[in-house]
Amino acid sequence: MEFRLEGPVLEGELVRLEPLGHRHAAELAAAAEEDRGSYGFTWVPTAAEVGQYIDAQLARAATGRLAPYAQVERASGRAVGATAYWDPRVWPDRPELYAVEVGFTWLAGSTQGTGLNAEAKFLLFRHAFENWGVARVDLKTDARNSRSRAAIESVGARFEGVLRNWSRSWAPGEDGRLRDSAIFSVTAEEWPDCRARLEQRLARILERRGSGPVRTGEPTAPRR
């Protein structure tokens, strides 16, 4: 039987990851237009493009190779960004997952640095390792995107190297060109320590919440 990637609702204290749908379109359109200053290297739709963006992600989901999410801020109930599981790899002799990528991630400007990114990664990593039993989770970003690289390392992923001309560029003016991709991962052996560090970090964030959103200083940025 062919493996199909399907992601369940994942709920945290700060963020709820819901399977992406057109019901999120209006809120994502508003989120994407808050401040586009950090979106130079990734695929973030404009307000006018959100419908096509969702259609494209749902078309990928229909192939069984993508499980797209809306990131819903628990405090406001608004969809404030997106993320996904992507590129599942299964054993050749059985339909069981051994690796998956986390990508297609972006957040509204107002929610960057508030802890949502850290908790979303925690939820995605935990489900992949503890429910699917994967051996590794991959993350990648444009090698030029230093902000995104720092954000990926901040959630415990290890830098593995740069693959040249590896994937499509999303940078303005680079349609039809390839980019160098910086590759990161968390392995099953590293997950217990990564989990403990993320739990400690999230506990500190939640302790400091009380008078509104908390700026953690984490270099949250979109990546793909």
Phi, psi and omega per residue, in radians:
M1 nan 2.329 -3.112
E2 -1.234 2.408 3.119
F3 -1.363 2.381 3.052
R4 -2.172 2.255 -3.114
L5 -1.377 2.117 3.116
E6 -2.404 2.191 -3.114
G7 -1.841 2.258 3.101
P8 -1.391 2.963 2.975
V9 -1.059 2.338 3.115
L10 -2.141 2.123 -2.976
E11 -2.056 2.266 3.048
G12 -2.114 -2.892 3.102
E13 -1.419 -0.580 -3.074
L14 -1.780 -0.567 -3.007
V15 -2.412 2.550 2.994
R16 -2.079 2.186 3.107
L17 -1.649 1.984 -3.116
E18 -1.945 2.436 3.030
P19 -0.871 2.253 -3.048
L20 -1.113 2.421 3.076
G21 -2.678 3.015 -3.123
H22 -1.185 -0.264 3.068
R23 -1.136 -0.317 3.133
H24 -1.581 -0.054 -2.928
A25 -1.049 -0.856 -3.053
A26 -1.103 -0.751 -3.119
E27 -1.231 -0.652 3.091
L28 -1.173 -0.617 3.096
A29 -1.075 -0.758 3.106
A30 -1.170 -0.724 -3.126
A31 -1.089 -0.743 -3.070
A32 -1.172 -0.402 -3.084
E33 -1.699 -0.005 -3.118
E34 -1.032 -0.929 -3.129
D35 -2.799 1.906 -3.053
R36 -1.637 0.255 -3.051
G37 -1.142 -0.425 -3.100
S38 -1.786 0.205 -3.038
Y39 -1.770 0.353 -3.005
G40 -1.168 -0.371 -3.044
F41 -2.063 0.148 -3.049
T42 -2.356 2.976 -3.095
W43 -1.603 1.724 3.061
V44 -2.195 2.108 -3.067
P45 -1.220 2.650 2.882
T46 -1.312 2.989 3.134
A47 -0.982 -0.692 -3.102
A48 -1.256 -0.338 -3.067
E49 -1.715 -0.061 -3.007
V50 -1.044 -0.726 3.126
G51 -1.037 -0.797 3.105
Q52 -1.139 -0.655 3.107
Y53 -1.048 -0.835 -3.141
I54 -1.129 -0.728 3.087
D55 -1.005 -0.763 -3.120
A56 -1.125 -0.720 3.135
Q57 -1.212 -0.666 3.110
L58 -1.199 -0.560 3.059
A59 -1.144 -0.709 3.058
R60 -1.126 -0.700 3.129
A61 -1.077 -0.606 -3.123
A62 -1.130 -0.381 3.097
T63 -1.389 -0.192 -3.097
G64 1.480 0.105 -3.080
R65 -1.882 0.036 3.132
L66 -2.491 2.418 3.000
A67 -2.157 1.617 -3.048
P68 -1.459 2.549 -3.137
Y69 -2.194 2.613 2.786
A70 -1.633 2.404 3.043
Q71 -1.628 2.001 -3.085
V72 -1.852 2.084 3.101
E73 -1.217 2.132 -3.088
R74 -1.103 -0.676 -3.048
A75 -1.114 -0.666 -3.084
S76 -1.815 -0.341 -3.057
G77 1.338 0.161 -3.082
R78 -1.694 2.537 2.948
A79 -1.282 2.114 -3.019
V80 -2.115 0.144 3.130
G81 2.999 -2.953 -3.097
A82 -2.509 2.836 3.019
T83 -2.832 -3.127 -3.094
A84 -2.921 2.710 2.752
Y85 -1.553 2.545 -2.998
W86 -2.699 2.698 3.003
D87 0.965 1.057 3.113
P88 -1.211 2.455 3.040
R89 -2.089 2.282 -3.080
V90 -2.095 2.794 3.101
W91 -1.111 2.494 -3.101
P92 -1.154 -0.405 -3.060
D93 -1.865 0.040 3.120
R94 -2.808 2.585 -3.061
P95 -1.430 1.020 3.140
E96 -2.105 2.395 -3.060
L97 -1.342 2.345 3.018
Y98 -2.088 -0.229 3.092
A99 -2.744 2.658 3.123
V100 -2.693 2.695 3.098
E101 -1.807 2.567 2.945
V102 -1.902 2.148 -3.086
G103 -2.818 -2.826 -3.080
F104 0.921 0.719 -3.023
T105 -1.741 2.289 2.953
W106 -2.672 2.716 3.135
L107 -2.374 2.630 3.028
A108 -1.016 2.604 -3.120
G109 -0.971 -0.652 -3.087
S110 -1.219 -0.310 -3.106
T111 -1.850 -0.041 3.055
Q112 -1.250 2.326 -3.140
G113 1.443 0.196 -3.107
T114 -1.819 -0.024 -3.121
G115 1.807 -0.198 -3.135
L116 -1.096 -0.717 -3.141
N117 -1.082 -0.792 -3.128
A118 -1.076 -0.761 -3.115
E119 -1.242 -0.645 3.096
A120 -1.062 -0.766 3.115
K121 -1.122 -0.704 3.093
F122 -1.008 -0.816 -3.127
L123 -1.112 -0.767 -3.127
L124 -1.176 -0.788 3.116
F125 -1.080 -0.827 -3.080
R126 -1.043 -0.774 -3.138
H127 -1.141 -0.722 -3.113
A128 -1.113 -0.789 -3.093
F129 -1.369 -0.717 -2.956
E130 -1.680 -0.336 3.071
N131 -1.848 -0.785 3.127
W132 -1.526 -0.337 3.104
G133 1.217 0.619 -3.107
V134 -1.260 2.774 3.072
A135 -1.552 -0.404 3.113
R136 -2.759 2.685 2.976
V137 -2.077 2.253 3.129
D138 -1.714 2.636 2.930
L139 -2.463 2.550 3.079
K140 -2.562 2.772 -3.140
T141 -2.675 2.861 3.030
D142 -0.974 2.261 -3.073
A143 -1.056 -0.384 3.137
R144 -1.428 -0.189 -3.005
N145 -1.545 1.455 -3.060
S146 -1.132 -0.592 3.116
R147 -1.127 -0.780 3.128
S148 -1.161 -0.702 3.125
R149 -1.070 -0.724 3.108
A150 -1.134 -0.667 3.128
A151 -1.132 -0.710 3.130
I152 -1.132 -0.776 3.126
E153 -1.141 -0.529 -3.098
S154 -1.187 -0.351 3.106
V155 -1.707 0.197 2.985
G156 1.757 0.079 3.140
A157 -1.410 2.584 -3.106
R158 -1.788 2.317 3.107
F159 -1.236 2.283 -3.115
E160 -1.921 -0.353 3.138
G161 2.510 -3.124 -3.135
V162 -2.011 2.216 3.059
L163 -1.755 2.096 -3.036
R164 -1.366 2.462 -3.132
N165 0.851 0.827 -2.956
W166 -1.581 -0.643 -3.061
S167 -2.624 2.954 -3.082
R168 -1.029 2.425 3.039
S169 -1.475 2.418 3.051
W170 -1.875 0.082 -3.109
A171 -1.215 2.535 3.132
P172 -0.980 2.367 3.105
G173 1.409 0.093 -3.094
E174 -2.027 0.465 3.091
D175 -0.996 2.346 3.122
G176 1.408 0.069 3.125
R177 -1.886 2.788 3.080
L178 -1.776 2.721 3.126
R179 -2.068 2.825 2.907
D180 -1.438 2.329 -3.090
S181 -1.954 2.244 3.011
A182 -1.455 2.190 -3.023
I183 -1.844 2.319 3.115
F184 -2.269 2.803 3.065
S185 -2.722 2.807 2.873
V186 -2.153 2.278 3.123
T187 -1.756 2.888 3.140
A188 -1.046 -0.622 3.125
E189 -1.178 -0.545 -3.131
E190 -1.489 -0.317 -3.022
W191 -1.015 -0.782 -3.121
P192 -0.985 -0.766 3.119
D193 -1.206 -0.721 3.101
C194 -1.067 -0.749 3.135
R195 -1.079 -0.798 -3.122
A196 -1.069 -0.726 3.138
R197 -1.158 -0.725 3.112
L198 -1.164 -0.692 3.110
E199 -1.086 -0.734 3.115
Q200 -1.122 -0.745 3.131
R201 -1.100 -0.789 -3.139
L202 -1.163 -0.613 3.099
A203 -1.091 -0.704 3.106
R204 -1.141 -0.718 3.119
I205 -1.070 -0.806 -3.098
L206 -1.170 -0.587 3.108
E207 -1.125 -0.568 -3.086
R208 -1.549 -0.099 3.068
R209 -1.444 2.376 -3.118
G210 3.065 -0.486 3.129
S211 -2.185 0.580 3.118
G212 2.036 -3.081 -3.101
P213 -1.010 2.484 -3.125
V214 -1.791 2.235 3.025
R215 -1.533 2.018 -3.088
T216 -1.550 -0.291 -3.052
G217 1.453 0.006 3.139
E218 -1.191 2.459 -3.068
P219 -1.398 1.109 -3.086
T220 -1.221 2.228 3.130
A221 -2.632 2.723 3.088
P222 -1.186 2.733 -3.123
R223 -2.661 2.572 2.954
R224 -3.081 nan nan
